[in-house]
Amino acid sequence: ITSSRPILHGYFRSSCSWRVRIAFALKGIEFDQVPVNLIKDGGQQLTDQYKQLNPMQQVPAVHIDGIILSQSLAVIQYLEETRPGPRLLPADPVKRAQVRMVSDIIASGIQPLQNLCVLQKIGAEKAQWAQHFIQRGFEALEPILKETAGKYCIGDEISMADICLVPQVYNADRFKVDVDQFPTIKRLNQTLMELDAFKVSHPSCQPDTPADMRA
């Protein structure tokens, strides 16, 4: 393992970038950030220079241990497998599978459908589109979490599932989904947002957060 700090190429409001920031914070890993503005100049993620870092032209891209990783869940699992600190995947195989299931529902079944590149294609109906797919996803997630949750998404240990949940609730609020319909999701989010790792990684306090959105 090299001693140089990891570099996160991300965007303050990107939920996938936020997941990685939470994981770094939970593991106590210091890292540097290189902002990639998804809006400015037609989208800095679309430059040839950034495409070399991440051919999908999305954030995040993480430079760590001499390699570049994209896809937030791959980054989180790499941190889990190479770094000490609190576990992000439970030891128990059933709970571990449940963590991956919840993480995948969010990372594959909800978030991509309301991602910036999709919404740009949708055009005028983008807010209703995003709202519909977050609503649909949360209607599936609520009964699952009702069964699996303790203090956190899966039992009483923080995991990758919690790392995925909080940014998705932020997006739900942004697209005016009524989270009160989902009491388990709401309670978990409130509990998690009390924790430092979720506060310091929040979109309102990143190096590239615009002045009018700073907390």
N, C-alpha and C positions, 0 to 999 in steps of 0.2 A: 504494500500500500504506500503510495507516495504521500509526502507530508503537505504538498501544496493544496491550497483551499480549492474546493470544487467551485465551478463557475456556472451559475444558472442564467441562461438566456431566456427571459420570460417577459410577461406583461402583467402589470399590477392587478388587472381585473380578470385575467385568464384563470378559470377554475383549475385547469390542469397545472399551471404554474403554481397556484396557491397550494395544491396538494403537495407538491415537492417542497415548498417552503415549510409547510407544517411538518413534514417528515424530517427535514433537516433540524427544525426546532426541537421536535420530540427526542431526536437522537443526540441533541447538543452539538451539532456539527456547524462550525462557522463556514460561511460560504460568501462568495462575491456574486453580485448581480450585474448583468448587462441587459438593460432594457431593450425590448424589441417592440416598437409601437405598432400595433396591429391596424391603426387607423391612419396615422400620419403618412404622407408621401404615397398614398394609395396602399399602404401596408408594408412595413419594413421586412416582414417575414417573406415577402415575395421577391426580394432581391436575390441576385445570383450568389452573392456572398453568403447570405443566410441559407440558401438552398444547399450549399455545400455542407453546412452543419446539420440541417434536417431536410432531407429531400421531400418530406411531406409539407414543408413550408408552414409549419405550425409551431407554436410554443407548447411546452418547453423543449429546449435542448440543454443537456447538462454535460459539461466537460469535467470528468472525474477519473482519477487514476490513469490518466493517459488515454482514455477513450471518450467518445461522445455517445451519449444515450439520449434517445427521444422516447416518448410515451411515458406518462407519469407513473403508471403502475409498474412498468419495468424498472424505472429509476428507484421507486420505493422498495421493490423487492430486492434490488441490488444492494441498497443501503442495509436492508435487513440481513442480507447474507454476508456482508463484508464489514459491518460496523457494530460495535457494542452498543449498550444503552437499552432503553426499554424496547421490549419486543413489539413489533408491528403486526406480526402474524402469530396466533396462539400456538402453543405446543400441541394441543389436542387436535387430532385430524378432523373431527367433525366441526369443531369451532373454526378451524382454519378454512375448511371448505365453505362454511357459512360466510366468513369474512370475504372470501374471493367471490362468492355469489353476489353479495350485496354490492361489493366494489364494482363488479361487472355490470350489474343492473344499471348503476349510475354511469359508469365510464363507457359502456357500450350501448345501453338502452335508453338513456335520457340525454346526457350531455351532448353527444354528437349531433342530435337532432335540433339543438338550439345553439349550435356553435356558430361563430361569426360567418364562416364561409358559406354555410347553409342559409343563414338568414339573409345574407346579401343576395343570394339567388332568388329567394322567396319574394323580396321586394316589399310592397306596401302592407302585406298581411303578416309581416314577420312577427309582430308582438303577439297576435292571436295564435300563430303557429307555435311559437316557443311556449306560450302558456298552455296550449293543448297537450304538447308532448311532456311537459313537466308534470302537469296534472295527471296524465295517464300513467306516467312512471311512478309518481307518489302514491297513486291508488293501489299499485302493486306492492310498493315498498312498505307501506304502512302495516298491512297484516303480517308481512314477513318479519319486520322489526318488532312488532308486538310479541311475536313468538321468541325471537332470538335475544332481545335486549335485556340487559340488566341495567347497570348504571350507564353503560355505553351500548353501542350497536349490537355487539356480540358479547353477552355476559358483562363482566365488570372490569375488563382490561381494554384499554384504548388499542385500536387496531387500524389497519388500512381502510376498513369500512367507515370509520369515523372521519378519517382524513378525506374520504370521498364525499361524505354526507354534507359537511358544513359548507363547502363551496357551492354545492348544488342547492342548498336552502337559500344561500345568498342570491343565486340566480333566480330562484323561485320568487323571492321578494322583488327582485329587479323587474321581473315580468308580471308582477301583480297576481301571483297565484296565492290564494288564501290558505296559508299554512295552518290556520286554526282547524281546518278540516282533518288534519293529520296529527292528532295529539302526541303520538309516540315520536314522530319525526320532530315535532316542535320541542318536546321535552329534551330529547337528546341534543338537539342543536343548542338549546339554552345552557345545558350542562357543559357542553364542550366549549362554548364561547366564554366560559368563566376561566378557562385554562390559558396560561401564558403562551403556550406554543401556537394556539389558535389566534390569540390577540396580536402577537408580534408579526405574524404572517399575513394579517388581514389586508385586503386591498386598500384600505384607507390610510395605511402608513408605510407604503413602499417608496423606494427612491424615485420611481417614475409616476407616483400618484399625483394627478393634477391638483393644484392649490385649492380649487373649489370643492374637492372631494376628500380633503385631508381631515382626519378626525383629531 
